[in-house]
Amino acid sequence: MITVPKRTGPIRKYGADVDRHLRHLWECMGRTCSKKMVAAMPFWLPFYHEADDSMKDLLMKISSATLDRHLESFRENARRGLSSTSPSLIKNKITIELLDHQIKEPGFIEADTVAHCGTSLAGEFVNTLTMTDVFTGWTENRAMFKKESGTVMGAIDLAKKKYYLKEIAFLKKIKQ
């Protein structure tokens, strides 16, 4: 029979029940840092009706360092974000050479898409195509309801017509 040694140090005051309230408050406070969150607790807790008085007392006494420890796993998950880009096995194997120093005229574009999907990739949502001219720094955004190749190419063609560009070159060059 294996015996687990007793945990040394102070007795834990805050458990999983406190984590649930901390995460909810952290989200409501706009994912602020722990020091600001501790300073804001006296203003928020009188209006927080999901905790009883004993829980509110615990939340009032928590330090910013303890708060950081309890929110660490939630923050890590929140940092990752969502991606609507399909993973590619070949993309990481292609070496890309930056051509910024060789650009001498407008028309060379860096582009990316952003999905405005909130907290879920389910359903329909708007995508933004952001195109930046490397020479001038001019940025053009186009909203799209789908991120299909035809829709993206249509948005690129609209930008070409608007700015009288003969052709747009995207900055990716594969090293031989």
N, C-alpha and C positions, 0 to 999 in steps of 0.2 A: 504494500500500500504506500502510495506517494503522498507525502504531506506538503502542502504549499505553505511556505513561511508567511507569517502574518506581515501585512504591509506596514512598513515603518513610516513615520512622519505624522503630520496632523490628520485628524479625521476629516473626511470629505464632507463639505457642507452642501455642495451642488451636484445634483444627479441629472439623469436624463430628463426629468420633468422640467428642470430649469433650462436645459438646452432647447426644449421645444419653445418655451417663452422667449428665450434670447434670440432664437432664429426668427421668430415672428416679429419681434420688435426691431431687429436688425434690418429685416426686409422693409418694414414700415418706415424706418428712419432713413431709407435710401442707401442701405449698406455702408453706413458711415464707419469711421475708424472707432476703435474701442474707447479712446480717451473722450472723444466727442459724445459717444453713446452714453458713457457713465455720467458725463455732465448733463446730458439731456434727460436722463431717467426721472428726475424729480418733476419735470414738466410733462412727460409722457404718461407716467404710471397712473396719475389720477383719472385719466381717460381710458386706460387699458382695463377692460372689463372681463378679460379671459383668465385672469389670475385672482386668487383670493388674497386676503390681507397678509397672510404669512408668506406667500410666494412673493408678493410685492415688497415685503421687508427684505427678503433674501436678495431680490433684484436690486434694491437700493444699496445694499452693502457690498455688492460684487466689485472687485477692482478691475481696472482695465487689463492687467496681465492675465487674470483669471478669465475674463471675458474673451481675450484673444485665444486662450487654450480651448475654451468651449466652442468657439466659432470657427476654429481652424479647419475642420472637415467641411463645414458649409461653405466657407470662403473658397476652398480649393475647388469644390464642385462648381461654384458660381463663376470662377475665373475661366473655366474651360469654354463656356458658351456653346452655342449651337452652330453647326455647319451644314449648309445645304450642298456642299461640294462633295461629289462622290470620290472615295479614295482611289488613287491610281498607283499601280505597282511600278509603272515606268517613269512617272513624273519625277521622283526623287533620284533617278539614275541619270537624268539629262543635266549636263553641265550648262549653266547659263552665263554668258559673258555680258557684263553691263556695257552699254554703248553710249552712256550719257556724255562722255567727253568727245564723241565723234559727231554729235548732233549739231548741225550748222543752220538749220532752217525748221520752221514749224511743220507739223504733220506727223511727227513721231510720237506715238501715244502709249502710255501705260494705262491699263484698264483693269477693273475688277468689278465684281458684282457683290451686292449686299442683300441678304434676305431680311425683310422687315416682318418677322414672324412671331415676335413676342417670345413666349416660353415654350412654344411647340412648333414643330415643323409640319404638323398635320393640317390638312385643309389648304385653302388658297390664301395667298398673301402677295404683297407687292415686293418686287425686287428692284433695286436701283443699279443701273450700270453707271459707274463713275469712270470717266475718261480724262486723263490729264496729259496735255501737250508738254513734253519734256523741255522743249526749247523755250516756250513762252511762260509755262506754268499755268496756262489757262485750263480750268476744269469745267467739264460739261457733265451734267447728270441727266439721266433718262430713266423714267419709271417704266417698269414692265410688269405685266400680270403673270407672265410665265418666263421661266429661264430656259427656254428652248432656243436652239441655234437660230432658227428663223426670226424669232423675236429679237434676239440680241443683234443679229445682222441688220435687222430693220432699224433698230435704234442707232447703230453705227452709221448706216446710210443717211438717216435724218441729220445726224451731226455733220456728216460730210457736206450735205446740201446747204445746211445753215451757214457753214463757215467757208463755203466755196473751195473745199479741199478736193484736189484731184484724186488723191489716194491717201489712205492712212496706213502707216507702217507701225506694227506693234513691236515693241522692244523685246524680242527674244531671239537670240542667235545661238545656235547649237555649235559648240566647239567640235571641230573635226578630229 
